[in-house]
Each structure stands twice: as structure tokens, then as C-alpha cells.
Amino acid sequence: MRILLIILCSCYIFSCKKAIKEEKGVAKSEFKTTTEAQEFWSNLKMLCGKSFEGTLKLPENDEQFGGKKLVMHVRSCNDSIIKIPFFAGEDRSRTWVLKLKNNRITLKHDHRHEDGSEDEITQYGGITTNTGQASLQVFSADEETKHMIPAASSNTWWITLDDKQFTYNLRRLGTPRVFRVTFDLTKTIKTPEAPWGWKED
């Protein structure tokens, strides 16, 4: 009887351990289904429909952006494309276009004239080389950009995102070219007009 009791207890302990391991395995598997690129994407999508004012950090006296009201509007979002118009004063020519595919994010720059036609220099940008981090994605200039703007072949863009700030950054390696604008996510502002040439999805 005593031996039988010991055997039953051992079986119970073994089955409990096995169940715990299986639960851990399921949890681990579930965790792996969400990459950091997807987490970044989900966090950015939460801002959809909202607009924020930015501050130019670098260069402080930039001719195009210095002294102007800077606004980003997370205007259009779905599971694969997010479009963020970026305005500098009355200039509504720029839209950041992000695309998520195979756990890699692409950043493109859509530039338009006031009549909605495409600028000669448009759709340049880069793609992440890994899944990045939930709060940081880095984009290296792609081949299309290299052919379009040879000097920009060493461009690296990166976006940081947390509960308080969104920053858009550019560095042209080997040169003094640098750009950084920071948006305050703690305060929303009035939704601006549509960017030039905007078409609803």
C-alpha cells in the first residue's frame, strides 16, 4: 500500500511538472509570435488620427524648418501601411510612409507639389535590416535611394517612439548632415488640412 502511494505521488508530481513545462512552452511560443517590429507598429497605430507639434533639435538654424510650426499627423493606418504627413509651416508637401512586411519596416518619403503632382525627388528612404526594438527602428538607404540621390547612399534614418515622444532622425554618414525633430505625444493638437495630393485610401 505504501509503495503504491509513493508511485501515485510520483506520477502526480511528474504530471504536474510536465503540465508546467507545456504551459511555459505555450507562453514562450505565444511570445515569439509578436516581434519587436510588430510591437513598434502596434504602438504607432495607437496614435492614428492624432496630431502633434514638433520641435526642431538639429540643426537649430535649418533654412527649411527653423522658426516654423512643425506638425505630424498620423493620418492613415492599417496592418501594413501607416502614413504620417509632416508639415513645416504652410508647406504640406511631405508624408512619411511606413510599410510593414515580413517583420521588416520600410520608410519612404512622399514629396508632392501644391497641385498634388509628385516632386522629382520622391519615394526615397530605407528599410530595417532586423526587427529592431519596440521603441526604435533604424532604416538604411536602399538601392532606389542610392540611384536617385547618390549623395544619400550613406543615409541612415531612425525613429524612436515611447509614451511621451516621437522622434524622426537623419544622419548622412561621413558628412555633417544631420536632422532631428521631436514631437510631444503628451499633447494633441488640432488636425491639420490634408497634405498636398492626398488621396483617401
PyMOL commands that set and color helices and strands:
alter all, ss='L'
color gray80, all
select helices_A, chain A and resi 2-32+36-45+143-148+150-154
alter helices_A, ss='H'
color red, helices_A
select strands_A, chain A and resi 51-58+70-73+76-77+81-88+91-101+104-111+124-127+136-141+155-161+165-172+178-184
alter strands_A, ss='S'
color yellow, strands_A
deselect
rebuild
show_as cartoon
